[in-house]
Amino acid sequence: NLAGITALYGETDLEAPDWTIGKWGSILLMELAPPSKNANVQEKPWHADIPLHLRYLPPSAGGMTEIEVPWPVVFWACPVDEGMVLDGNPFESKGLGYDAMFDKQTVFYHWQPEMSRPGQTLVETLKVPVMDLEKTTWVEGGTVGVVVLGAIWVVWYLVRLVMRDYWRGMGQREKKKRQ
């Protein structure tokens, strides 16, 4: 039921880890395609699946962490008939949010979610997998080992080059002494 992306603002580098992002989140404005008016289709609830990408989060003990995902703001943006004038409320600020992406002659109808539990908020708390610090202690040791071996190899190679040039120089000096 997705017709397309209308606007995308904010942090759009999806591969950047969570701790490198300076601002919070992104704004995605999607256009939903209404279900077709087919008489053969039984009445089903209308839904839209929007796949989301989770950033790399800091590792934790146990391999799971909780994140909070806000519920989407769902609304209908409808153009106003030509004869109607929207003077607006003098106490209402315009053009501060998603309404700036629409014509001034647009009226918005918001869908209000139903709360199923007492005290429920418009945020879902989800447990998501992250790197488990208890199972990856070998990563630090392995990284240090590879860096140390690489440094030893570079030093050995440089010493070998210097020694080769030194012995060549010694051989040329002895030839000059013999002549």
Backbone as ProteinMPNN parsed JSONL, in Angstrom:
{"seq_chain_A": "NLAGITALYGETDLEAPDWTIGKWGSILLMELAPPSKNANVQEKPWHADIPLHLRYLPPSAGGMTEIEVPWPVVFWACPVDEGMVLDGNPFESKGLGYDAMFDKQTVFYHWQPEMSRPGQTLVETLKVPVMDLEKTTWVEGGTVGVVVLGAIWVVWYLVRLVMRDYWRGMGQREKKKRQ", "coords_chain_A": {"N_chain_A": [[0.802, -1.201, 0.0], [2.114, 1.184, -0.382], [2.678, 4.207, -1.975], [4.787, 5.907, -2.539], [7.821, 7.758, -1.678], [7.559, 10.907, -0.366], [9.0, 12.932, 0.926], [12.207, 13.166, 2.506], [14.06, 13.809, 5.255], [16.722, 14.86, 7.467], [18.929, 12.675, 9.215], [20.34, 10.701, 6.894], [22.309, 8.909, 6.256], [22.495, 5.733, 6.398], [24.303, 3.79, 7.135], [25.934, 4.792, 9.054], [27.134, 4.553, 12.388], [25.232, 4.666, 15.46], [26.406, 6.284, 17.463], [27.814, 8.209, 16.058], [26.14, 10.046, 15.019], [24.975, 13.305, 14.941], [22.508, 14.579, 15.176], [19.082, 13.891, 16.126], [17.452, 11.257, 14.663], [15.336, 10.872, 11.68], [13.106, 12.246, 9.224], [10.452, 10.967, 7.515], [8.292, 11.224, 4.923], [5.657, 9.619, 3.642], [3.62, 8.554, 0.934], [0.625, 6.924, 1.004], [-1.023, 4.359, -0.749], [-4.4, 4.008, -1.28], [-6.477, 1.097, -0.663], [-7.681, -0.818, -3.425], [-10.927, -0.379, -4.849], [-12.45, -2.961, -5.004], [-15.032, -5.149, -5.563], [-14.945, -7.867, -5.065], [-13.133, -8.308, -3.088], [-12.773, -9.081, 0.299], [-13.726, -7.205, 3.211], [-10.999, -5.953, 4.778], [-8.679, -4.993, 7.359], [-6.897, -2.012, 6.734], [-3.511, -1.739, 6.064], [-0.036, -0.751, 6.166], [3.198, -1.734, 5.453], [6.28, -0.624, 6.389], [9.536, -0.928, 5.829], [12.248, -0.58, 8.073], [15.561, 0.537, 8.851], [17.936, -0.376, 11.202], [20.308, 1.388, 13.008], [23.823, 0.78, 13.742], [24.28, -0.006, 17.02], [25.718, 0.818, 20.257], [27.727, -1.763, 21.76], [26.62, -4.222, 24.217], [26.456, -5.92, 27.397], [25.197, -9.142, 27.325], [24.011, -8.904, 24.843], [21.635, -7.719, 23.994], [19.639, -4.787, 23.685], [17.512, -2.057, 24.647], [15.427, -0.029, 22.658], [13.663, 2.971, 21.851], [10.936, 3.532, 19.83], [9.148, 5.897, 18.155], [5.615, 6.176, 17.545], [4.17, 6.401, 14.289], [3.092, 9.476, 12.747], [0.031, 9.753, 11.439], [-1.866, 10.998, 8.826], [-4.358, 12.606, 6.774], [-4.004, 14.61, 4.0], [-5.787, 16.985, 2.522], [-6.847, 18.787, -0.335], [-8.432, 21.989, -0.297], [-11.683, 23.065, -1.342], [-12.109, 25.358, -4.071], [-13.658, 27.625, -3.476], [-13.529, 27.85, -0.718], [-11.95, 29.472, 2.022], [-9.074, 29.406, 3.904], [-8.395, 31.019, 6.579], [-7.015, 30.656, 8.893], [-5.793, 30.205, 12.235], [-4.912, 32.795, 14.41], [-3.213, 32.204, 16.478], [-1.847, 29.993, 15.788], [1.038, 28.508, 14.544], [2.417, 28.307, 11.32], [3.886, 26.213, 8.817], [6.008, 24.966, 10.195], [6.453, 22.293, 10.497], [5.659, 19.19, 8.972], [3.586, 20.314, 7.557], [4.614, 22.354, 6.053], [5.36, 21.247, 3.687], [3.203, 21.143, 2.077], [0.564, 22.684, 0.14], [-0.812, 25.927, 0.971], [-3.53, 25.882, 1.034], [-4.486, 23.511, 2.193], [-6.064, 21.072, 4.117], [-5.774, 19.23, 7.114], [-6.355, 15.983, 8.338], [-6.079, 14.157, 11.126], [-5.161, 10.905, 12.219], [-5.999, 9.353, 15.14], [-4.361, 7.311, 17.326], [-5.448, 4.379, 19.105], [-5.167, 3.688, 22.504], [-4.25, 0.744, 23.986], [-3.486, -0.173, 26.463], [-3.522, 0.834, 29.896], [-1.868, 3.85, 30.728], [-0.199, 3.768, 28.562], [2.102, 5.026, 26.143], [2.89, 6.997, 23.193], [5.055, 5.665, 22.167], [6.986, 2.911, 21.288], [8.708, 0.385, 22.982], [11.383, -1.532, 22.141], [13.236, -4.583, 22.131], [16.367, -5.085, 20.867], [18.911, -6.791, 18.956], [22.394, -6.497, 19.674], [26.013, -6.202, 19.507], [27.422, -8.636, 21.583], [29.125, -8.107, 24.454], [30.142, -9.991, 26.232], [30.646, -12.233, 24.731], [32.546, -11.542, 22.912], [35.149, -11.023, 23.752], [37.5, -11.943, 22.766], [37.922, -10.467, 20.495], [39.182, -8.005, 21.056], [41.718, -8.909, 21.978], [42.539, -10.33, 19.704], [42.646, -8.258, 17.796], [44.668, -6.614, 18.886], [46.773, -8.456, 18.757], [47.035, -8.837, 15.943], [47.737, -6.236, 15.144], [50.184, -5.914, 16.519], [51.716, -8.009, 15.371], [51.72, -7.089, 12.713], [53.149, -4.691, 13.029], [55.619, -5.708, 13.872], [56.341, -7.116, 11.57], [56.633, -4.981, 9.713], [58.768, -3.539, 10.88], [60.762, -5.534, 10.822], [61.013, -5.868, 8.032], [61.935, -3.305, 7.281], [64.366, -3.209, 8.703], [65.694, -5.297, 7.424], [65.969, -4.21, 4.827], [67.65, -2.013, 5.392], [69.891, -3.313, 6.406], [70.638, -4.816, 4.174], [71.362, -2.792, 2.372], [73.468, -1.747, 3.87], [75.345, -3.891, 3.9], [75.838, -4.101, 1.181], [77.092, -1.663, 0.774], [79.386, -2.074, 2.328], [80.642, -4.038, 0.858], [81.275, -2.655, -1.495], [83.084, -0.794, -0.526], [85.219, -2.392, 0.201], [86.045, -3.319, -2.294], [87.002, -0.951, -3.373], [89.181, -0.531, -1.708], [90.839, -2.611, -2.462], [91.555, -1.878, -4.987]], "CA_chain_A": [[0.0, 0.0, 0.0], [2.97, 2.367, -0.412], [2.715, 4.848, -3.289], [6.115, 6.459, -2.753], [8.391, 8.667, -0.687], [7.319, 12.303, -0.719], [10.104, 13.727, 1.451], [13.095, 12.498, 3.455], [14.92, 14.817, 5.867], [17.435, 14.44, 8.668], [20.082, 11.792, 9.048], [20.018, 9.71, 5.861], [23.405, 7.949, 6.116], [22.011, 4.599, 7.179], [25.395, 2.928, 7.587], [26.664, 5.44, 10.153], [26.738, 4.056, 13.708], [24.4, 5.537, 16.292], [27.201, 7.219, 18.26], [28.419, 9.239, 15.209], [25.079, 10.923, 14.528], [24.851, 14.493, 15.771], [21.111, 14.931, 15.379], [18.202, 12.755, 16.381], [16.514, 10.697, 13.713], [15.006, 11.311, 10.337], [11.687, 12.439, 8.952], [10.089, 10.315, 6.261], [6.897, 11.467, 4.555], [5.284, 8.618, 2.635], [2.257, 8.587, 0.411], [0.032, 5.592, 1.025], [-2.017, 4.112, -1.787], [-5.575, 3.363, -0.68], [-6.8, -0.175, -1.289], [-8.566, -0.68, -4.58], [-12.361, -0.577, -4.589], [-12.821, -4.185, -5.706], [-16.184, -5.763, -4.879], [-14.644, -9.261, -4.728], [-12.227, -8.358, -1.94], [-13.452, -8.961, 1.592], [-13.307, -6.04, 3.996], [-9.863, -6.248, 5.65], [-8.052, -3.759, 7.861], [-5.91, -1.427, 5.83], [-2.22, -1.568, 6.732], [1.122, -0.498, 5.322], [4.459, -2.174, 6.057], [7.399, 0.233, 5.996], [10.76, -1.5, 6.408], [13.169, 0.381, 8.655], [16.93, 0.073, 9.054], [18.432, -0.048, 12.53], [21.723, 1.757, 13.015], [24.674, 0.024, 14.647], [24.192, 0.545, 18.367], [26.857, 0.42, 21.094], [27.597, -3.126, 22.299], [26.216, -4.315, 25.623], [26.527, -7.253, 27.978], [23.953, -9.871, 27.09], [23.709, -8.884, 23.42], [20.346, -7.087, 23.686], [19.429, -3.462, 24.252], [16.176, -1.536, 24.379], [15.326, 1.247, 21.964], [12.307, 3.506, 21.805], [10.525, 3.912, 18.477], [7.882, 6.623, 18.235], [4.574, 5.798, 16.605], [4.113, 7.365, 13.182], [1.995, 10.439, 12.667], [-0.738, 9.407, 10.245], [-2.852, 12.037, 8.542], [-4.806, 12.808, 5.41], [-3.854, 15.99, 3.556], [-6.791, 17.153, 1.474], [-6.97, 20.158, -0.835], [-9.686, 22.658, 0.013], [-12.399, 23.539, -2.517], [-11.676, 26.699, -4.493], [-14.441, 28.673, -2.838], [-13.237, 27.924, 0.712], [-10.757, 30.227, 2.398], [-8.526, 29.024, 5.206], [-7.707, 32.171, 7.16], [-6.118, 30.143, 9.915], [-5.879, 30.66, 13.603], [-3.786, 33.707, 14.646], [-2.34, 31.634, 17.503], [-1.269, 28.77, 15.238], [2.199, 28.73, 13.676], [2.34, 27.517, 10.089], [5.139, 25.936, 8.121], [7.071, 24.542, 11.107], [6.63, 20.839, 10.422], [5.333, 18.584, 7.687], [2.622, 21.144, 6.837], [5.366, 23.215, 5.137], [5.53, 20.519, 2.426], [1.919, 21.144, 1.389], [-0.005, 23.969, -0.236], [-1.472, 26.613, 2.085], [-4.95, 25.559, 0.969], [-4.589, 22.087, 2.528], [-6.589, 20.796, 5.444], [-5.217, 17.971, 7.606], [-7.178, 15.149, 9.214], [-5.138, 13.267, 11.813], [-5.635, 9.65, 12.792], [-5.618, 9.244, 16.545], [-4.233, 5.899, 17.716], [-6.137, 3.942, 20.322], [-4.292, 3.111, 23.507], [-4.827, -0.523, 24.44], [-3.1, -0.413, 27.85], [-3.494, 2.06, 30.71], [-0.539, 4.438, 30.874], [0.584, 3.559, 27.342], [2.512, 6.25, 25.45], [3.005, 6.862, 21.737], [6.405, 5.164, 21.914], [7.143, 1.471, 21.503], [10.026, -0.036, 23.445], [11.741, -2.791, 21.494], [14.538, -5.183, 22.43], [17.047, -5.355, 19.606], [20.23, -7.403, 19.148], [23.626, -5.737, 19.469], [27.177, -7.048, 19.763], [27.482, -9.096, 22.966], [30.467, -7.904, 24.998], [30.588, -11.197, 26.931], [31.051, -13.262, 23.763], [33.499, -11.005, 21.945], [36.379, -10.57, 24.404], [38.622, -12.342, 21.911], [38.096, -9.484, 19.424], [40.216, -7.065, 21.48], [43.005, -9.602, 21.959], [42.877, -10.616, 18.31], [43.017, -7.004, 17.142], [45.995, -6.235, 19.399], [47.729, -9.412, 18.197], [47.257, -8.553, 14.521], [48.47, -4.967, 15.045], [51.564, -6.158, 16.96], [52.378, -8.794, 14.32], [51.934, -6.2, 11.568], [54.238, -3.768, 13.354], [56.867, -6.487, 13.858], [56.663, -7.407, 10.166], [57.115, -3.742, 9.084], [60.108, -3.264, 11.423], [61.663, -6.566, 10.285], [61.238, -5.573, 6.618], [62.782, -2.123, 7.21], [65.715, -3.6, 9.157], [66.263, -6.112, 6.348], [66.397, -3.306, 3.754], [68.795, -1.231, 5.855], [71.045, -4.212, 6.505], [71.057, -5.17, 2.814], [72.097, -1.639, 1.843], [74.705, -1.645, 4.634], [76.29, -4.914, 3.432], [76.261, -3.72, -0.181], [78.058, -0.569, 0.934], [80.638, -2.659, 2.837], [81.285, -4.744, -0.252], [81.84, -1.682, -2.427], [84.24, -0.18, 0.124], [86.34, -3.346, 0.128], [86.523, -3.312, -3.678], [87.785, 0.278, -3.574], [90.435, -0.706, -0.99], [91.678, -3.526, -3.226], [92.045, -1.249, -6.224]], "C_chain_A": [[0.844, 1.264, 0.0], [3.018, 2.928, -1.826], [4.089, 5.452, -3.571], [6.557, 7.346, -1.602], [8.183, 10.088, -1.184], [8.48, 13.173, -0.259], [10.905, 12.895, 2.447], [14.088, 13.536, 3.965], [15.62, 14.228, 7.087], [18.631, 13.579, 8.328], [19.735, 10.68, 8.066], [21.156, 8.729, 5.603], [23.092, 6.746, 6.995], [23.12, 3.697, 7.7], [26.178, 3.529, 8.75], [26.196, 4.875, 11.493], [25.992, 5.121, 14.509], [25.218, 6.612, 16.993], [27.886, 8.285, 17.401], [27.398, 10.251, 14.706], [24.912, 12.094, 15.483], [23.416, 14.848, 16.1], [20.288, 13.676, 15.61], [17.38, 12.464, 15.148], [16.367, 11.342, 12.359], [13.502, 11.516, 10.252], [11.411, 11.858, 7.577], [8.606, 10.562, 6.021], [6.572, 10.546, 3.397], [3.855, 8.842, 2.189], [1.757, 7.149, 0.37], [-1.012, 5.483, -0.077], [-3.217, 3.43, -1.143], [-5.868, 2.041, -1.374], [-7.794, 0.036, -2.433], [-10.008, -1.0, -4.183], [-12.845, -1.776, -5.402], [-13.923, -4.881, -4.913], [-15.894, -7.19, -4.434], [-13.758, -9.391, -3.487], [-13.037, -8.183, -0.653], [-12.893, -7.752, 2.332], [-12.216, -6.466, 4.979], [-9.323, -4.939, 6.2], [-6.965, -3.293, 6.888], [-4.61, -1.234, 6.592], [-1.13, -1.313, 5.698], [2.359, -0.937, 6.086], [5.585, -1.304, 5.503], [8.665, -0.338, 6.632], [11.695, -0.394, 6.898], [14.527, -0.266, 8.863], [17.393, 0.533, 10.428], [19.916, 0.276, 12.438], [22.506, 0.814, 13.929], [24.658, 0.716, 15.999], [25.408, 0.116, 19.174], [26.645, -0.995, 21.651], [27.183, -3.104, 23.759], [26.382, -5.753, 26.088], [25.176, -7.929, 27.786], [23.509, -9.846, 25.641], [22.355, -8.296, 23.044], [20.301, -5.711, 24.34], [18.031, -2.99, 23.879], [16.273, -0.201, 23.661], [13.871, 1.686, 21.991], [12.025, 4.008, 20.397], [9.191, 4.637, 18.578], [6.885, 6.117, 17.199], [4.551, 6.814, 15.477], [2.937, 8.323, 13.337], [1.285, 10.146, 11.354], [-1.809, 10.465, 10.044], [-3.236, 11.999, 7.066], [-4.629, 14.287, 5.118], [-4.763, 16.167, 2.35], [-6.817, 18.593, 0.995], [-8.362, 20.697, -0.539], [-10.346, 23.081, -1.299], [-12.004, 24.981, -2.821], [-12.415, 27.817, -3.78], [-14.131, 28.868, -1.371], [-11.947, 28.691, 0.98], [-10.342, 29.777, 3.791], [-7.744, 30.216, 5.75], [-6.722, 31.73, 8.228], [-6.336, 30.8, 11.256], [-4.705, 31.609, 13.857], [-2.802, 33.178, 15.69], [-1.611, 30.38, 17.013], [-0.111, 29.127, 14.319], [2.095, 27.803, 12.479], [3.742, 27.298, 9.526], [6.277, 25.507, 9.018], [7.374, 23.056, 11.013], [6.303, 20.333, 9.029], [4.341, 19.424, 6.898], [3.32, 22.104, 5.867], [5.541, 22.547, 3.773], [4.254, 20.49, 1.592], [1.503, 22.57, 1.061], [-0.712, 24.595, 0.963], [-2.963, 26.313, 2.133], [-5.146, 24.054, 1.17], [-5.123, 21.96, 3.945], [-6.117, 19.396, 5.838], [-6.213, 17.289, 8.524], [-6.252, 14.104, 9.821], [-5.839, 12.03, 12.354], [-5.115, 9.581, 14.215], [-5.535, 7.776, 16.93], [-4.991, 5.608, 19.004], [-5.131, 3.301, 21.258], [-4.953, 1.857, 24.062], [-4.51, -0.83, 25.902], [-3.157, 0.887, 28.628], [-2.061, 2.567, 30.851], [0.343, 4.281, 29.647], [0.913, 4.902, 26.702], [2.602, 5.971, 23.956], [4.426, 6.472, 21.33], [6.409, 3.677, 22.207], [8.564, 1.194, 21.958], [10.292, -1.422, 22.88], [13.092, -3.27, 21.984], [15.16, -5.573, 21.099], [18.423, -5.959, 19.872], [21.358, -6.421, 18.85], [24.797, -6.681, 19.73], [27.263, -7.357, 21.257], [28.913, -8.978, 23.473], [31.017, -9.154, 25.681], [31.112, -12.265, 25.972], [32.115, -12.779, 22.79], [34.773, -10.485, 22.598], [37.608, -10.921, 23.562], [38.881, -11.322, 20.809], [39.195, -8.49, 19.797], [41.598, -7.711, 21.417], [43.461, -9.905, 20.545], [43.322, -9.37, 17.565], [44.4, -6.557, 17.584], [47.057, -7.16, 18.808], [48.053, -9.122, 16.736], [48.039, -7.261, 14.349], [49.93, -5.162, 15.44], [52.323, -6.96, 15.905], [52.655, -7.945, 13.091], [53.074, -5.234, 11.81], [55.589, -4.487, 13.33], [57.294, -6.772, 12.422], [57.222, -6.168, 9.482], [58.528, -3.428, 9.573], [61.115, -4.262, 10.868], [62.004, -6.265, 8.83], [62.159, -4.362, 6.46], [64.218, -2.432, 7.638], [66.41, -4.406, 8.071], [66.758, -5.236, 5.193], [67.632, -2.512, 4.154], [70.036, -2.109, 5.907], [71.548, -4.599, 5.115], [71.869, -4.03, 2.208], [73.433, -1.472, 2.572], [75.735, -2.647, 4.11], [76.732, -4.641, 2.005], [77.312, -2.624, -0.109], [79.396, -1.084, 1.43], [81.384, -3.36, 1.711], [81.915, -3.781, -1.237], [83.065, -0.991, -1.831], [85.453, -1.103, 0.027], [86.88, -3.42, -1.284], [87.401, -2.107, -3.927], [89.139, 0.159, -2.88], [91.387, -1.589, -1.781], [92.248, -2.859, -4.468], [93.071, -0.264, -5.897]], "O_chain_A": [[0.337, 2.329, 0.352], [3.357, 2.214, -2.77], [4.513, 5.503, -4.725], [5.791, 7.646, -0.686], [8.585, 10.429, -2.297], [8.902, 14.069, -0.991], [10.361, 12.036, 3.14], [14.87, 14.082, 3.187], [15.173, 13.235, 7.661], [19.261, 13.741, 7.283], [18.92, 9.811, 8.377], [20.993, 7.803, 4.808], [23.387, 6.744, 8.19], [22.891, 2.914, 8.622], [26.997, 2.845, 9.364], [24.994, 4.73, 11.715], [26.118, 6.318, 14.252], [24.762, 7.749, 17.105], [28.494, 9.197, 17.959], [27.764, 11.216, 14.034], [24.73, 11.904, 16.686], [23.133, 15.363, 17.182], [20.725, 12.56, 15.332], [16.681, 13.343, 14.644], [17.137, 12.212, 11.952], [12.737, 11.032, 11.085], [12.062, 12.217, 6.596], [7.764, 10.156, 6.823], [7.135, 10.671, 2.309], [2.998, 9.264, 2.966], [2.387, 6.273, -0.224], [-1.788, 6.411, -0.304], [-3.066, 2.378, -0.521], [-5.544, 1.877, -2.55], [-8.626, 0.943, -2.403], [-10.253, -1.803, -3.282], [-13.571, -1.611, -6.382], [-13.757, -5.164, -3.726], [-16.539, -7.68, -3.507], [-13.652, -10.472, -2.908], [-13.862, -7.277, -0.53], [-11.756, -7.333, 2.115], [-12.471, -7.243, 5.9], [-9.49, -3.888, 5.581], [-6.228, -4.093, 6.313], [-4.609, -0.624, 7.662], [-1.285, -1.62, 4.516], [2.547, -0.555, 7.241], [5.809, -1.259, 4.293], [8.845, -0.24, 7.846], [11.901, 0.606, 6.21], [14.624, -1.482, 9.031], [17.253, 1.707, 10.773], [20.688, -0.485, 11.854], [21.929, 0.137, 14.779], [24.989, 1.897, 16.102], [26.069, -0.858, 18.812], [25.52, -1.378, 21.973], [27.367, -2.105, 24.455], [26.442, -6.681, 25.282], [24.133, -7.334, 28.061], [22.704, -10.684, 25.237], [21.962, -8.37, 21.88], [20.858, -5.504, 25.419], [17.442, -3.468, 22.91], [17.093, 0.649, 24.008], [12.964, 0.867, 22.138], [12.781, 4.807, 19.844], [8.206, 4.059, 19.038], [7.269, 5.684, 16.112], [4.883, 7.98, 15.693], [1.932, 8.009, 13.973], [1.873, 10.277, 10.281], [-2.562, 10.791, 10.962], [-2.529, 11.434, 6.232], [-5.059, 15.13, 5.906], [-4.538, 15.576, 1.294], [-6.809, 19.521, 1.805], [-9.343, 19.953, -0.531], [-9.655, 23.418, -2.26], [-11.611, 25.728, -1.925], [-11.827, 28.864, -3.509], [-14.425, 29.926, -0.815], [-10.972, 28.562, 0.239], [-11.142, 29.766, 4.726], [-6.572, 30.4, 5.421], [-5.697, 32.38, 8.434], [-6.994, 31.835, 11.365], [-3.573, 31.245, 13.537], [-1.672, 33.661, 15.773], [-0.839, 29.78, 17.762], [-0.259, 29.953, 13.419], [1.723, 26.638, 12.621], [4.651, 28.1, 9.739], [7.435, 25.67, 8.634], [8.452, 22.618, 11.414], [6.633, 20.973, 8.03], [4.252, 19.27, 5.68], [2.679, 22.616, 4.949], [5.845, 23.23, 2.795], [4.223, 19.882, 0.522], [2.019, 23.532, 1.628], [-1.16, 23.886, 1.865], [-3.591, 26.476, 3.179], [-5.875, 23.407, 0.419], [-4.68, 22.661, 4.855], [-6.067, 18.491, 5.005], [-6.834, 17.925, 9.376], [-5.705, 13.264, 9.108], [-6.953, 12.098, 12.874], [-3.918, 9.736, 14.456], [-6.539, 7.067, 16.869], [-5.149, 6.471, 19.868], [-4.332, 2.463, 20.84], [-6.082, 1.905, 24.55], [-5.184, -1.655, 26.52], [-2.867, 1.947, 28.072], [-1.144, 1.777, 31.073], [1.523, 4.629, 29.69], [0.088, 5.815, 26.717], [2.411, 4.838, 23.514], [4.929, 6.893, 20.289], [5.903, 3.233, 23.237], [9.517, 1.714, 21.378], [9.529, -2.36, 23.108], [13.992, -2.467, 22.225], [14.559, -6.298, 20.305], [19.036, -5.672, 20.9], [21.289, -5.629, 17.91], [24.595, -7.828, 20.129], [27.186, -6.456, 22.092], [29.809, -9.665, 22.983], [32.231, -9.358, 25.709], [31.927, -13.104, 26.357], [32.544, -13.542, 21.925], [35.419, -9.591, 22.051], [38.637, -10.253, 23.653], [39.971, -11.313, 20.237], [40.043, -8.161, 18.967], [42.536, -7.132, 20.869], [44.639, -9.755, 20.223], [44.273, -9.42, 16.784], [45.22, -6.164, 16.755], [48.123, -6.698, 18.403], [49.217, -9.159, 16.338], [48.921, -7.189, 13.493], [50.824, -4.638, 14.776], [53.46, -6.622, 15.578], [53.72, -8.068, 12.486], [53.878, -4.978, 10.914], [56.579, -3.949, 12.833], [58.477, -6.68, 12.096], [58.196, -6.276, 8.736], [59.396, -3.087, 8.77], [62.215, -3.87, 10.48], [63.162, -6.392, 8.431], [63.057, -4.371, 5.618], [65.171, -1.971, 7.01], [67.6, -4.211, 7.825], [67.831, -5.48, 4.642], [68.557, -2.352, 3.357], [71.116, -1.686, 5.493], [72.756, -4.7, 4.902], [72.922, -4.253, 1.611], [74.427, -1.093, 1.952], [76.89, -2.278, 3.896], [77.878, -4.916, 1.649], [78.303, -2.652, -0.84], [80.44, -0.59, 1.006], [82.61, -3.283, 1.623], [82.99, -4.062, -1.767], [83.99, -0.64, -2.563], [86.574, -0.648, -0.201], [88.089, -3.573, -1.457], [88.423, -2.206, -4.607], [90.138, 0.675, -3.381], [92.596, -1.359, -1.781], [93.316, -3.244, -4.944], [93.616, 0.38, -6.793]]}, "name": "protein", "num_of_chains": 1, "seq": "NLAGITALYGETDLEAPDWTIGKWGSILLMELAPPSKNANVQEKPWHADIPLHLRYLPPSAGGMTEIEVPWPVVFWACPVDEGMVLDGNPFESKGLGYDAMFDKQTVFYHWQPEMSRPGQTLVETLKVPVMDLEKTTWVEGGTVGVVVLGAIWVVWYLVRLVMRDYWRGMGQREKKKRQ"}
